[in-house]
Amino acid sequence: MFTKVQKWGNSQGLRFSKAILEEAHMEVGDEVKVSVQNGKIVVESSQRVRRRIKIEGLIAEMPPEYNIK
């Protein structure tokens, strides 16, 4: 895929196709880490828990022996 660096206001940005985001397991709104390695721009998932996870689901996955106080 080829794209161009574009200007948006006082910033510059890149657009990624939906297919590229799906392949990278990313979605619109995800936080990413951007770095430069050997002269290349690298965009990585921040590995943070996404907001759409509900607390009820996390509690349901807790082992039964774990005591909540």
mmCIF file as gemmi writes it, N, C-alpha and C atoms, coordinates in Angstrom:
data_model
loop_
_atom_site.group_PDB
_atom_site.id
_atom_site.type_symbol
_atom_site.label_atom_id
_atom_site.label_alt_id
_atom_site.label_comp_id
_atom_site.label_asym_id
_atom_site.label_entity_id
_atom_site.label_seq_id
_atom_site.pdbx_PDB_ins_code
_atom_site.Cartn_x
_atom_site.Cartn_y
_atom_site.Cartn_z
_atom_site.occupancy
_atom_site.B_iso_or_equiv
_atom_site.pdbx_formal_charge
_atom_site.auth_seq_id
_atom_site.auth_asym_id
_atom_site.pdbx_PDB_model_num
ATOM 1 N N . MET Axp A 1 ? 0.842 -1.176 0 1 0 ? 1 A 1
ATOM 2 C CA . MET Axp A 1 ? 0 0 0 1 0 ? 1 A 1
ATOM 3 C C . MET Axp A 1 ? 0.888 1.24 0 1 0 ? 1 A 1
ATOM 4 N N . PHE Axp A 2 ? 0.555 2.198 -0.805 1 0 ? 2 A 1
ATOM 5 C CA . PHE Axp A 2 ? 1.245 3.489 -0.818 1 0 ? 2 A 1
ATOM 6 C C . PHE Axp A 2 ? 0.269 4.548 -0.342 1 0 ? 2 A 1
ATOM 7 N N . THR Axp A 3 ? 0.773 5.499 0.407 1 0 ? 3 A 1
ATOM 8 C CA . THR Axp A 3 ? -0.022 6.628 0.878 1 0 ? 3 A 1
ATOM 9 C C . THR Axp A 3 ? 0.88 7.85 0.912 1 0 ? 3 A 1
ATOM 10 N N . LYS Axp A 4 ? 0.328 9.014 1.21 1 0 ? 4 A 1
ATOM 11 C CA . LYS Axp A 4 ? 1.124 10.243 1.254 1 0 ? 4 A 1
ATOM 12 C C . LYS Axp A 4 ? 1.023 10.867 2.638 1 0 ? 4 A 1
ATOM 13 N N . VAL Axp A 5 ? 2.087 11.522 3.061 1 0 ? 5 A 1
ATOM 14 C CA . VAL Axp A 5 ? 2.03 12.341 4.259 1 0 ? 5 A 1
ATOM 15 C C . VAL Axp A 5 ? 1.21 13.567 3.884 1 0 ? 5 A 1
ATOM 16 N N . GLN Axp A 6 ? 0.165 13.843 4.654 1 0 ? 6 A 1
ATOM 17 C CA . GLN Axp A 6 ? -0.728 14.955 4.35 1 0 ? 6 A 1
ATOM 18 C C . GLN Axp A 6 ? -0.749 15.945 5.504 1 0 ? 6 A 1
ATOM 19 N N . LYS Axp A 7 ? -1.071 17.174 5.202 1 0 ? 7 A 1
ATOM 20 C CA . LYS Axp A 7 ? -1.152 18.219 6.219 1 0 ? 7 A 1
ATOM 21 C C . LYS Axp A 7 ? -2.604 18.357 6.662 1 0 ? 7 A 1
ATOM 22 N N . TRP Axp A 8 ? -2.822 18.355 7.989 1 0 ? 8 A 1
ATOM 23 C CA . TRP Axp A 8 ? -4.131 18.601 8.586 1 0 ? 8 A 1
ATOM 24 C C . TRP Axp A 8 ? -3.946 19.69 9.623 1 0 ? 8 A 1
ATOM 25 N N . GLY Axp A 9 ? -4.354 20.904 9.298 1 0 ? 9 A 1
ATOM 26 C CA . GLY Axp A 9 ? -4.136 22.028 10.209 1 0 ? 9 A 1
ATOM 27 C C . GLY Axp A 9 ? -2.651 22.261 10.383 1 0 ? 9 A 1
ATOM 28 N N . ASN Axp A 10 ? -2.185 22.275 11.637 1 0 ? 10 A 1
ATOM 29 C CA . ASN Axp A 10 ? -0.767 22.452 11.92 1 0 ? 10 A 1
ATOM 30 C C . ASN Axp A 10 ? -0.03 21.122 12.064 1 0 ? 10 A 1
ATOM 31 N N . SER Axp A 11 ? -0.692 20.017 11.773 1 0 ? 11 A 1
ATOM 32 C CA . SER Axp A 11 ? -0.095 18.684 11.925 1 0 ? 11 A 1
ATOM 33 C C . SER Axp A 11 ? 0.059 17.999 10.581 1 0 ? 11 A 1
ATOM 34 N N . GLN Axp A 12 ? 0.8 16.929 10.574 1 0 ? 12 A 1
ATOM 35 C CA . GLN Axp A 12 ? 0.928 16.079 9.392 1 0 ? 12 A 1
ATOM 36 C C . GLN Axp A 12 ? 0.441 14.688 9.787 1 0 ? 12 A 1
ATOM 37 N N . GLY Axp A 13 ? -0.072 13.942 8.839 1 0 ? 13 A 1
ATOM 38 C CA . GLY Axp A 13 ? -0.593 12.626 9.179 1 0 ? 13 A 1
ATOM 39 C C . GLY Axp A 13 ? -0.598 11.681 7.999 1 0 ? 13 A 1
ATOM 40 N N . LEU Axp A 14 ? -0.878 10.428 8.319 1 0 ? 14 A 1
ATOM 41 C CA . LEU Axp A 14 ? -1.017 9.358 7.331 1 0 ? 14 A 1
ATOM 42 C C . LEU Axp A 14 ? -2.404 8.751 7.489 1 0 ? 14 A 1
ATOM 43 N N . ARG Axp A 15 ? -2.954 8.281 6.404 1 0 ? 15 A 1
ATOM 44 C CA . ARG Axp A 15 ? -4.21 7.534 6.452 1 0 ? 15 A 1
ATOM 45 C C . ARG Axp A 15 ? -3.899 6.08 6.171 1 0 ? 15 A 1
ATOM 46 N N . PHE Axp A 16 ? -4.522 5.199 6.96 1 0 ? 16 A 1
ATOM 47 C CA . PHE Axp A 16 ? -4.358 3.763 6.765 1 0 ? 16 A 1
ATOM 48 C C . PHE Axp A 16 ? -5.678 3.174 6.304 1 0 ? 16 A 1
ATOM 49 N N . SER Axp A 17 ? -5.615 2.253 5.374 1 0 ? 17 A 1
ATOM 50 C CA . SER Axp A 17 ? -6.836 1.591 4.905 1 0 ? 17 A 1
ATOM 51 C C . SER Axp A 17 ? -7.369 0.674 6.003 1 0 ? 17 A 1
ATOM 52 N N . LYS Axp A 18 ? -8.642 0.355 5.909 1 0 ? 18 A 1
ATOM 53 C CA . LYS Axp A 18 ? -9.271 -0.558 6.863 1 0 ? 18 A 1
ATOM 54 C C . LYS Axp A 18 ? -8.567 -1.91 6.855 1 0 ? 18 A 1
ATOM 55 N N . ALA Axp A 19 ? -8.158 -2.372 5.677 1 0 ? 19 A 1
ATOM 56 C CA . ALA Axp A 19 ? -7.478 -3.667 5.56 1 0 ? 19 A 1
ATOM 57 C C . ALA Axp A 19 ? -6.147 -3.67 6.314 1 0 ? 19 A 1
ATOM 58 N N . ILE Axp A 20 ? -5.397 -2.573 6.228 1 0 ? 20 A 1
ATOM 59 C CA . ILE Axp A 20 ? -4.116 -2.483 6.929 1 0 ? 20 A 1
ATOM 60 C C . ILE Axp A 20 ? -4.356 -2.519 8.437 1 0 ? 20 A 1
ATOM 61 N N . LEU Axp A 21 ? -5.349 -1.767 8.924 1 0 ? 21 A 1
ATOM 62 C CA . LEU Axp A 21 ? -5.655 -1.773 10.353 1 0 ? 21 A 1
ATOM 63 C C . LEU Axp A 21 ? -6.105 -3.141 10.821 1 0 ? 21 A 1
ATOM 64 N N . GLU Axp A 22 ? -6.93 -3.821 10.03 1 0 ? 22 A 1
ATOM 65 C CA . GLU Axp A 22 ? -7.372 -5.171 10.404 1 0 ? 22 A 1
ATOM 66 C C . GLU Axp A 22 ? -6.194 -6.133 10.487 1 0 ? 22 A 1
ATOM 67 N N . GLU Axp A 23 ? -5.295 -6.05 9.543 1 0 ? 23 A 1
ATOM 68 C CA . GLU Axp A 23 ? -4.119 -6.93 9.538 1 0 ? 23 A 1
ATOM 69 C C . GLU Axp A 23 ? -3.229 -6.665 10.758 1 0 ? 23 A 1
ATOM 70 N N . ALA Axp A 24 ? -3.191 -5.416 11.199 1 0 ? 24 A 1
ATOM 71 C CA . ALA Axp A 24 ? -2.379 -5.047 12.365 1 0 ? 24 A 1
ATOM 72 C C . ALA Axp A 24 ? -3.161 -5.217 13.672 1 0 ? 24 A 1
ATOM 73 N N . HIS Axp A 25 ? -4.405 -5.684 13.586 1 0 ? 25 A 1
ATOM 74 C CA . HIS Axp A 25 ? -5.277 -5.852 14.759 1 0 ? 25 A 1
ATOM 75 C C . HIS Axp A 25 ? -5.461 -4.531 15.498 1 0 ? 25 A 1
ATOM 76 N N . MET Axp A 26 ? -5.726 -3.476 14.739 1 0 ? 26 A 1
ATOM 77 C CA . MET Axp A 26 ? -5.967 -2.146 15.294 1 0 ? 26 A 1
ATOM 78 C C . MET Axp A 26 ? -7.302 -1.634 14.787 1 0 ? 26 A 1
ATOM 79 N N . GLU Axp A 27 ? -7.861 -0.674 15.543 1 0 ? 27 A 1
ATOM 80 C CA . GLU Axp A 27 ? -9.117 -0.046 15.157 1 0 ? 27 A 1
ATOM 81 C C . GLU Axp A 27 ? -9.008 1.457 15.316 1 0 ? 27 A 1
ATOM 82 N N . VAL Axp A 28 ? -9.901 2.18 14.669 1 0 ? 28 A 1
ATOM 83 C CA . VAL Axp A 28 ? -9.96 3.628 14.821 1 0 ? 28 A 1
ATOM 84 C C . VAL Axp A 28 ? -10.153 3.939 16.306 1 0 ? 28 A 1
ATOM 85 N N . GLY Axp A 29 ? -9.351 4.849 16.826 1 0 ? 29 A 1
ATOM 86 C CA . GLY Axp A 29 ? -9.445 5.229 18.232 1 0 ? 29 A 1
ATOM 87 C C . GLY Axp A 29 ? -8.451 4.528 19.133 1 0 ? 29 A 1
ATOM 88 N N . ASP Axp A 30 ? -7.797 3.471 18.64 1 0 ? 30 A 1
ATOM 89 C CA . ASP Axp A 30 ? -6.798 2.768 19.446 1 0 ? 30 A 1
ATOM 90 C C . ASP Axp A 30 ? -5.595 3.671 19.679 1 0 ? 30 A 1
ATOM 91 N N . GLU Axp A 31 ? -5.011 3.562 20.858 1 0 ? 31 A 1
ATOM 92 C CA . GLU Axp A 31 ? -3.783 4.288 21.154 1 0 ? 31 A 1
ATOM 93 C C . GLU Axp A 31 ? -2.605 3.52 20.576 1 0 ? 31 A 1
ATOM 94 N N . VAL Axp A 32 ? -1.653 4.234 19.975 1 0 ? 32 A 1
ATOM 95 C CA . VAL Axp A 32 ? -0.485 3.591 19.377 1 0 ? 32 A 1
ATOM 96 C C . VAL Axp A 32 ? 0.795 4.263 19.866 1 0 ? 32 A 1
ATOM 97 N N . LYS Axp A 33 ? 1.884 3.536 19.771 1 0 ? 33 A 1
ATOM 98 C CA . LYS Axp A 33 ? 3.217 4.059 20.07 1 0 ? 33 A 1
ATOM 99 C C . LYS Axp A 33 ? 3.903 4.291 18.726 1 0 ? 33 A 1
ATOM 100 N N . VAL Axp A 34 ? 4.441 5.481 18.539 1 0 ? 34 A 1
ATOM 101 C CA . VAL Axp A 34 ? 5.13 5.818 17.292 1 0 ? 34 A 1
ATOM 102 C C . VAL Axp A 34 ? 6.595 6.076 17.628 1 0 ? 34 A 1
ATOM 103 N N . SER Axp A 35 ? 7.498 5.425 16.877 1 0 ? 35 A 1
ATOM 104 C CA . SER Axp A 35 ? 8.931 5.617 17.105 1 0 ? 35 A 1
ATOM 105 C C . SER Axp A 35 ? 9.658 5.575 15.766 1 0 ? 35 A 1
ATOM 106 N N . VAL Axp A 36 ? 10.926 5.938 15.805 1 0 ? 36 A 1
ATOM 107 C CA . VAL Axp A 36 ? 11.773 5.858 14.616 1 0 ? 36 A 1
ATOM 108 C C . VAL Axp A 36 ? 12.869 4.846 14.916 1 0 ? 36 A 1
ATOM 109 N N . GLN Axp A 37 ? 12.992 3.84 14.056 1 0 ? 37 A 1
ATOM 110 C CA . GLN Axp A 37 ? 14.009 2.803 14.214 1 0 ? 37 A 1
ATOM 111 C C . GLN Axp A 37 ? 14.75 2.655 12.893 1 0 ? 37 A 1
ATOM 112 N N . ASN Axp A 38 ? 16.042 2.915 12.931 1 0 ? 38 A 1
ATOM 113 C CA . ASN Axp A 38 ? 16.87 2.823 11.726 1 0 ? 38 A 1
ATOM 114 C C . ASN Axp A 38 ? 16.301 3.649 10.569 1 0 ? 38 A 1
ATOM 115 N N . GLY Axp A 39 ? 15.833 4.851 10.885 1 0 ? 39 A 1
ATOM 116 C CA . GLY Axp A 39 ? 15.319 5.74 9.846 1 0 ? 39 A 1
ATOM 117 C C . GLY Axp A 39 ? 13.926 5.416 9.35 1 0 ? 39 A 1
ATOM 118 N N . LYS Axp A 40 ? 13.225 4.473 9.997 1 0 ? 40 A 1
ATOM 119 C CA . LYS Axp A 40 ? 11.868 4.095 9.59 1 0 ? 40 A 1
ATOM 120 C C . LYS Axp A 40 ? 10.89 4.452 10.704 1 0 ? 40 A 1
ATOM 121 N N . ILE Axp A 41 ? 9.721 4.938 10.326 1 0 ? 41 A 1
ATOM 122 C CA . ILE Axp A 41 ? 8.671 5.224 11.298 1 0 ? 41 A 1
ATOM 123 C C . ILE Axp A 41 ? 7.952 3.916 11.608 1 0 ? 41 A 1
ATOM 124 N N . VAL Axp A 42 ? 7.87 3.57 12.89 1 0 ? 42 A 1
ATOM 125 C CA . VAL Axp A 42 ? 7.224 2.331 13.338 1 0 ? 42 A 1
ATOM 126 C C . VAL Axp A 42 ? 6.005 2.699 14.18 1 0 ? 42 A 1
ATOM 127 N N . VAL Axp A 43 ? 4.848 2.128 13.84 1 0 ? 43 A 1
ATOM 128 C CA . VAL Axp A 43 ? 3.609 2.356 14.577 1 0 ? 43 A 1
ATOM 129 C C . VAL Axp A 43 ? 3.209 1.032 15.208 1 0 ? 43 A 1
ATOM 130 N N . GLU Axp A 44 ? 3.117 1.016 16.551 1 0 ? 44 A 1
ATOM 131 C CA . GLU Axp A 44 ? 2.786 -0.216 17.274 1 0 ? 44 A 1
ATOM 132 C C . GLU Axp A 44 ? 1.586 0.016 18.179 1 0 ? 44 A 1
ATOM 133 N N . SER Axp A 45 ? 0.837 -1.044 18.43 1 0 ? 45 A 1
ATOM 134 C CA . SER Axp A 45 ? -0.237 -0.976 19.404 1 0 ? 45 A 1
ATOM 135 C C . SER Axp A 45 ? 0.365 -0.672 20.768 1 0 ? 45 A 1
ATOM 136 N N . SER Axp A 46 ? -0.33 0.139 21.565 1 0 ? 46 A 1
ATOM 137 C CA . SER Axp A 46 ? 0.197 0.497 22.882 1 0 ? 46 A 1
ATOM 138 C C . SER Axp A 46 ? 0.028 -0.637 23.881 1 0 ? 46 A 1
ATOM 139 N N . GLN Axp A 47 ? -0.687 -1.679 23.516 1 0 ? 47 A 1
ATOM 140 C CA . GLN Axp A 47 ? -0.931 -2.844 24.371 1 0 ? 47 A 1
ATOM 141 C C . GLN Axp A 47 ? -1.768 -2.506 25.595 1 0 ? 47 A 1
ATOM 142 N N . ARG Axp A 48 ? -2.486 -1.412 25.568 1 0 ? 48 A 1
ATOM 143 C CA . ARG Axp A 48 ? -3.376 -1.06 26.674 1 0 ? 48 A 1
ATOM 144 C C . ARG Axp A 48 ? -4.71 -1.753 26.487 1 0 ? 48 A 1
ATOM 145 N N . VAL Axp A 49 ? -5.416 -1.939 27.578 1 0 ? 49 A 1
ATOM 146 C CA . VAL Axp A 49 ? -6.754 -2.519 27.507 1 0 ? 49 A 1
ATOM 147 C C . VAL Axp A 49 ? -7.659 -1.505 26.824 1 0 ? 49 A 1
ATOM 148 N N . ARG Axp A 50 ? -8.417 -1.966 25.866 1 0 ? 50 A 1
ATOM 149 C CA . ARG Axp A 50 ? -9.307 -1.077 25.125 1 0 ? 50 A 1
ATOM 150 C C . ARG Axp A 50 ? -10.536 -0.749 25.954 1 0 ? 50 A 1
ATOM 151 N N . ARG Axp A 51 ? -11.108 0.418 25.712 1 0 ? 51 A 1
ATOM 152 C CA . ARG Axp A 51 ? -12.248 0.909 26.484 1 0 ? 51 A 1
ATOM 153 C C . ARG Axp A 51 ? -13.496 0.059 26.341 1 0 ? 51 A 1
ATOM 154 N N . ARG Axp A 52 ? -13.637 -0.705 25.299 1 0 ? 52 A 1
ATOM 155 C CA . ARG Axp A 52 ? -14.888 -1.429 25.088 1 0 ? 52 A 1
ATOM 156 C C . ARG Axp A 52 ? -15.011 -2.696 25.942 1 0 ? 52 A 1
ATOM 157 N N . ILE Axp A 53 ? -13.99 -3.029 26.715 1 0 ? 53 A 1
ATOM 158 C CA . ILE Axp A 53 ? -14.083 -4.168 27.631 1 0 ? 53 A 1
ATOM 159 C C . ILE Axp A 53 ? -14.903 -3.738 28.837 1 0 ? 53 A 1
ATOM 160 N N . LYS Axp A 54 ? -15.868 -4.554 29.218 1 0 ? 54 A 1
ATOM 161 C CA . LYS Axp A 54 ? -16.727 -4.208 30.342 1 0 ? 54 A 1
ATOM 162 C C . LYS Axp A 54 ? -16.214 -4.877 31.61 1 0 ? 54 A 1
ATOM 163 N N . ILE Axp A 55 ? -16.367 -4.204 32.715 1 0 ? 55 A 1
ATOM 164 C CA . ILE Axp A 55 ? -15.886 -4.705 34 1 0 ? 55 A 1
ATOM 165 C C . ILE Axp A 55 ? -16.536 -6.047 34.353 1 0 ? 55 A 1
ATOM 166 N N . GLU Axp A 56 ? -17.784 -6.234 33.96 1 0 ? 56 A 1
ATOM 167 C CA . GLU Axp A 56 ? -18.476 -7.499 34.256 1 0 ? 56 A 1
ATOM 168 C C . GLU Axp A 56 ? -17.759 -8.679 33.606 1 0 ? 56 A 1
ATOM 169 N N . GLY Axp A 57 ? -17.264 -8.482 32.393 1 0 ? 57 A 1
ATOM 170 C CA . GLY Axp A 57 ? -16.532 -9.548 31.71 1 0 ? 57 A 1
ATOM 171 C C . GLY Axp A 57 ? -15.219 -9.872 32.391 1 0 ? 57 A 1
ATOM 172 N N . LEU Axp A 58 ? -14.523 -8.831 32.863 1 0 ? 58 A 1
ATOM 173 C CA . LEU Axp A 58 ? -13.266 -9.059 33.572 1 0 ? 58 A 1
ATOM 174 C C . LEU Axp A 58 ? -13.501 -9.789 34.888 1 0 ? 58 A 1
ATOM 175 N N . ILE Axp A 59 ? -14.553 -9.404 35.614 1 0 ? 59 A 1
ATOM 176 C CA . ILE Axp A 59 ? -14.87 -10.061 36.885 1 0 ? 59 A 1
ATOM 177 C C . ILE Axp A 59 ? -15.239 -11.522 36.649 1 0 ? 59 A 1
ATOM 178 N N . ALA Axp A 60 ? -15.971 -11.798 35.576 1 0 ? 60 A 1
ATOM 179 C CA . ALA Axp A 60 ? -16.377 -13.176 35.278 1 0 ? 60 A 1
ATOM 180 C C . ALA Axp A 60 ? -15.169 -14.077 35.009 1 0 ? 60 A 1
ATOM 181 N N . GLU Axp A 61 ? -14.053 -13.491 34.558 1 0 ? 61 A 1
ATOM 182 C CA . GLU Axp A 61 ? -12.856 -14.284 34.267 1 0 ? 61 A 1
ATOM 183 C C . GLU Axp A 61 ? -11.961 -14.501 35.491 1 0 ? 61 A 1
ATOM 184 N N . MET Axp A 62 ? -12.317 -13.88 36.612 1 0 ? 62 A 1
ATOM 185 C CA . MET Axp A 62 ? -11.477 -14.018 37.805 1 0 ? 62 A 1
ATOM 186 C C . MET Axp A 62 ? -11.627 -15.424 38.369 1 0 ? 62 A 1
ATOM 187 N N . PRO Axp A 63 ? -10.533 -16.004 38.91 1 0 ? 63 A 1
ATOM 188 C CA . PRO Axp A 63 ? -10.633 -17.337 39.498 1 0 ? 63 A 1
ATOM 189 C C . PRO Axp A 63 ? -11.537 -17.31 40.726 1 0 ? 63 A 1
ATOM 190 N N . PRO Axp A 64 ? -12.274 -18.4 40.964 1 0 ? 64 A 1
ATOM 191 C CA . PRO Axp A 64 ? -13.233 -18.424 42.087 1 0 ? 64 A 1
ATOM 192 C C . PRO Axp A 64 ? -12.563 -18.233 43.454 1 0 ? 64 A 1
ATOM 193 N N . GLU Axp A 65 ? -11.305 -18.622 43.583 1 0 ? 65 A 1
ATOM 194 C CA . GLU Axp A 65 ? -10.623 -18.509 44.879 1 0 ? 65 A 1
ATOM 195 C C . GLU Axp A 65 ? -10.19 -17.08 45.204 1 0 ? 65 A 1
ATOM 196 N N . TYR Axp A 66 ? -10.32 -16.165 44.241 1 0 ? 66 A 1
ATOM 197 C CA . TYR Axp A 66 ? -9.922 -14.777 44.464 1 0 ? 66 A 1
ATOM 198 C C . TYR Axp A 66 ? -11.018 -14.081 45.261 1 0 ? 66 A 1
ATOM 199 N N . ASN Axp A 67 ? -10.671 -13.503 46.385 1 0 ? 67 A 1
ATOM 200 C CA . ASN Axp A 67 ? -11.654 -12.838 47.251 1 0 ? 67 A 1
ATOM 201 C C . ASN Axp A 67 ? -11.676 -11.353 46.973 1 0 ? 67 A 1
ATOM 202 N N . ILE Axp A 68 ? -12.885 -10.846 46.72 1 0 ? 68 A 1
ATOM 203 C CA . ILE Axp A 68 ? -13.07 -9.415 46.513 1 0 ? 68 A 1
ATOM 204 C C . ILE Axp A 68 ? -13.534 -8.824 47.843 1 0 ? 68 A 1
ATOM 205 N N . LYS Axp A 69 ? -12.834 -7.817 48.31 1 0 ? 69 A 1
ATOM 206 C CA . LYS Axp A 69 ? -13.244 -7.16 49.568 1 0 ? 69 A 1
ATOM 207 C C . LYS Axp A 69 ? -13.452 -5.712 49.352 1 0 ? 69 A 1
